[in-house]
């Protein structure tokens, strides 16, 4: 049971990473200083396509894993 909960926790972390990556690629996240914001915008503009696709794929896969894992825990 403990290892199963650890696995669920890791899946939730990866789900959060996928959502964060997607939101960053879409430009919905802001950063503190103007200099950091400018560097992030340049990086985002150069890599938005693959980051958006990777974020969506990771979030979708992890969401399915989390749902199946919770279903198994409840049985």
N, C-alpha and C positions, 0 to 999 in steps of 0.2 A: 504494500500500500504506500509506503514512504517513497519508494523509487518511482511509483506511478505519479505521485504528486510532484516530485521533482521534474519528471518529464513534462507534466502539464505546465509547470512554471516556466520551463525552457521554451515550450511552444508558445506561451503567452508573450514571452520576451521577444521571440522571433516575429510574432504577429505585430507587436508594437514597432519593431524595426521596419517591417514592411510598410506599415501605415506612415511612419515618419519619413521613410525614403520617398514614398509617393507624394506626400504633402510638400516635402522639400523640392521635389522635381517640378511640382505645379507652381511653386513660388508662394505658397500660402504661409510659410514660416518666416519670421523676421528675426534678426539678430541684433545684439546690443549696439555696438558702435557703428558709425558710418563706414569706417574702413573695413570692418569685418563684413558688413552688409554688401559692400561693393565687391569684395573678393568672392563671396558666396554667390552673388548674382552672375559674375563672370563664369564661375565654375558651373553653375546651374544651366546657364545658357549653352555652354559647350556640351553638356552631358545630359540634358533633360530627357531625351528620347529613351535611352537605355535605362536610366534611373526610374522613369515612370513605369516602363514595362516590367522591370525587375521588382519594383515595389508592389505593383499590382499582383504579379505572379506569387511573390512571397506571402503577401497578405492573404490571398485566396487559398493557397495551400495550407497555411497555418490555421486559417479559420476552419477549414474542413477537418484538420487534425484535432483542433481543440474541441469541436463539436463531437467528433467520434470518441475522443478521449473522455469527455464528460459523460457521454452516453454509456461508455464501458464502466466508468466509476459508479454510476447510479444503478447499474444492474447487479 
